């Protein structure tokens, strides 16, 4: 998709590269909007936490087979705590309800990460577009560019003012750089006005519900390649052009060759052979299982890789992706 890609990421050395898992405790819980709680997690002994940068997220290992990802929204310079805001979604997959019902102050949870697929790149100007709880990964970015003195503005949409976490604080801290756009008062975000004319040297960062992301991507087709950076909380829609096909995967490090039927999931088949790939969302949104491709043409179906990364065919996410060639060789 010309002009549309996610932020660049650092290369991984192998599939599901091991990440730190820290036992943490909920030190503070605050309601910051309708259905949204702001959590502060700390290591019980006060140990220093892994470093992270704006745009990063962590896995919360909530229960057996219940792992969910949440963006960090605190200060990266503060290595004593992780902060995140969680929207309760009664019709979701159970993670947010678990957090809202069981994460009182004093609750313990294992946290894996951080990892970052939504890095803040150097730019001469920034346009941040947040939708609902999608404001969370943008908060550390805004503070970073504000401290650096780089021009920026935020347009923040939501169902209503009461549902928009951190809106009042953002306006109080940054004034006219922030536009709060409640849908019940002003309608949908004015994307035509914001994005119809490409702005040279401007990076656009957007996070929010899928309809917003799809509309922003459509508007940014006219923008320079790499200008738009998005992060998805749910998988992007995939349109299949034909029936699924079988293929063979060769695992270079272990010397195994596996047949992947048209009905089989690549990650599941590899895991069934006793070959460990750390995974999390199994929806192609978290990037945990990113795997190096040595040969073959992946059929990318994730919501993480950039268009350039898909074209390069150097990595793939086996939790959702398949293969366009007869043979796929992985660094496993």
N, C-alpha and C positions, 0 to 999 in steps of 0.2 A: 504494500500500500504506500504509494509515494507520499513523502512528507509525514509519515506516521511511524513512530517507533517508541519503544520503552527506553528508559535510561540505560546507559552502558553499565556493565557489571564486571567485576574482576573475575578472571578465569578460575575454575576449580580444577583441582588435580585429579579428580575422579568422581565416580558416582556417589551421591549422598555423602560427600566428604564429612568426616566426623566433626561435630560442632560441640561446644561445651554445653553441658546440662547442669543447671544450678538449682539447688533446692532453695526456694524463696518463701517469704511470708508476706501476707498483705498487711501493710502498716497503716494504710489510709484508704478510705473509700468515701467518695463524695458524689452526690447526684449533681450533674452539671447541665442536664436538659431532660426533657421528657423521655424516659426510657433509657437514659445514658448515665453510666457510672464511670467516674474517673478513679482509677486504681493506682496506688503507689506500692510497688513491691521492693523488698530489700532482702539481702542475704542475712540470715539470722545472726551471724557473728559479726556483721559489719564488713565482710570481705569486699574487696574491690571487684566490680563486675566487669565483664568483657566490654571492650570499647565498641562504639557504634557511631554511625554517621546519620545525618538526616535522611529519611526515607526508609530506614531499617525497620524490620519487624522481628518478632520472636514467636516461637511455638509455645503454647501452654499445653502441657501434658496433663489434661484434666482428669482422665480416667482411662481404663483399658479401652483401647481403640477409639478414644475421643481426644483428638489433638486438633487445636485450632490456632490460627495465626492472627496476631494483633499488632498493629503499627505502634512503634514507640513515639510518644509525643512530648517527652520531657526535654531536658537539656543534655546533649551528648557529653558535655564537659563534666557532668555530675556522675561519677562512676559508682556512687553509693546506692543508686536506685534505678528501677525501670518504671516508667509511667505509661499508661495506656488508657484509652476510653473505649467502652464497650456498649454498643447499642443492643438492647434486648429485642430479639426477633422471635416472637412466639412460633412462627411458621418456618423457622430456619432448621438447621441440622442438629440443634441441641446444645451447641457450645455456649452461645450467649445466655441461654436460659440457665445453664449450669453455673456460669460465672455470676449471674445476678442472684441466684438462689443460695449458692454455697460459699461465695467469696466475701464473707464478713471479715472484719479486722481480726488478724490472728490466724486466718486460714493459710495452709501450706500448699504449695504447688511447685512442680518441677518445670523449669523454663529452659528451652533449648534455643540456641542462637546467641546473638542476633545474626541475621543475614540481610542482604540489601540488593534488591532488583530495581530500585527506584532512586538511584543516586542523583544528587544535586550536581549538575555539571556547571562549569564556569560559563558565564554569559554576561552580556552587557546590559540585559534587561530581563525581567521575569514577569510573566502573567500566570498567576495561580488561580485555578478554578476548582472549587471544592463543592461537593454535593453531599449534604447530610453528614454521616459519620466519616465520609471521605476527607473531611477536614484534618483528621488526625495525623497522617504522615506529612501534611503540608506545614504543620505548626513549627517543627524544628527548622524546616527550610526557610520559612519566613523570618524567624529570629536570626538565622545565619546571614541571610542577605541584608537584613536590616542593620546588623552589626557591621557588615562589610561596607555599607554605604552604597550599595548597588541599587539602581532604580527597580521598583517592583510595584505590583498592585495585586490585590486579591478580590475576586468576585465569589461570594459564598452564598449558595442557594440551599434552601431546605423547605420542608412542608410548611412550617410556621416558625416564628421567632422562638417560641417555647421549645421547639424540637432541635434548635441549632446550638450545639455545644460550643462553648468558648466564644460565641459571637460578641457578646458585650465586652469581654476582655480584649478581644482583637481590636475593636473600635476604640476602646479606651487607650490602648497602647499605641495604635498606629493611625488613628484618625481617618483622614480622607483617602488613605491608600486602600482602605477596606470598604467594600460595598457589600452590605448584607441584603439579600434578595429573597424574602419569604414568598413562597409560591401563592399562599392564600391572600397575600396583599398585592403582589406585583405580577403574578403569572410565572411562566417559565423563564429561565435565564436568557438574556438577550444575546445568544451566541452569534447571530448575524452581525450585530454591532461590534462584538468583541473580536471576531475572527475572520470576517469577510475579506479584510485586506491584510495580507501577510506583512508582518513588521520585521524588517531586517535586524538581525542581532538579538531578537527576543526568543527566549525559551518559554514554552507553555507547559505547565505541570497541571495535570488533572487527575483527580481521584473522586470516585463517587459511584452511584448506581449505573448499571449497564446502559440504560437509555441515554444518560448524560454522556458517558464515554463514547458511545456510538455516534451521537450527534456531534461531539467535539472532533472526533476522528474524521467525520465527513467534512466538516468545515475546514479542517487543516490539510485536506488533500492538496490545496493550492499553496501551502507553506513549504519552505525549504525542507529537504530531507533532514530528519533529526531534530526538528524544531519542537515537536510534540513528544512529551513523556507522560505515559499513563500508568496507573496501577489499578488492577482489578481485584475485587474481593470475591467475585464469582466468575466462573468460566465464561469466556466469550463464546457466542454461538458459532458452531462449525457446520458448514453445509457440505455434505458428502456428495461427490460427483459420480459415484458408482458403488458397486458392492465391495465389501471388504475382501482383501486378498491375503493369501498365506505367503509367508516368506521365511527365510532362514536367518538366524542370528548367530554369529561367531563371536565368542568371548575370548579376546586375544590373550589375556593374562592367565586364564585358567585352562585354555585349550579346549573348551567345550563348544559343540555345535548343537543348537536347539532349533526345533521346528516350531514355528509360531502359526497356528491355524488361523483361519479367518475370524473365528469366534473368540480367540484367546487374547488376554491382556498381556502385553510384553513384560511389564514389571512383575506380574503375578507368576509368569512362567519362569523368569529368572530367579525369583525368590524361592519358588518351589524346588529349585535345584540346590538350595542351600547357599546361594551366593547373596551376600548381604548388600542390599541397597537401602540406605536410610531414606525413608519417604515420610510424607506427612499428609497433605491434603488429598492426594490421589485424584485431583481434578485439574492439574496443570496450572495452578495459580501460585503455589508457594515456592517452587524451584528447588526444593530439597533434593530431589532425585536426579538433578541434572547430571548427564552422563556424556563422556567424551566419545565422539564418533570417529572411528579411524577409516572407515570406508563405507560406501553405500549412500543412498539418498533417503533421509528420513521424511516421513509424512508428518510434518509438525502440526499438532493440534492443541498446543498449550496456549496459555494467556500471558506468558512471561517473556519469551525470547523476542528480540528485535527483528525487524524484517531483514536486516543485514546478517544477523546471526542465523536466521533460517536459510538465507541464500548461501552462506558459507558452509553449512552442513557439518560444522565441527562439534556441535553438542546437540543433545535432544533431551526431552523429558519422557522417559519410558512409561510413566504412569498413564498417559493418554495417547502418546504418539505411536505411529507405526512406521512402515517402510514402503517406499515407492519402488525400490529396486528389489531384485530377487534375494540379495544377500546384504545383510547389515553387519558390520564389524564394530564391536564396542570395546572400549578399554576397560574390560572387566576380567 
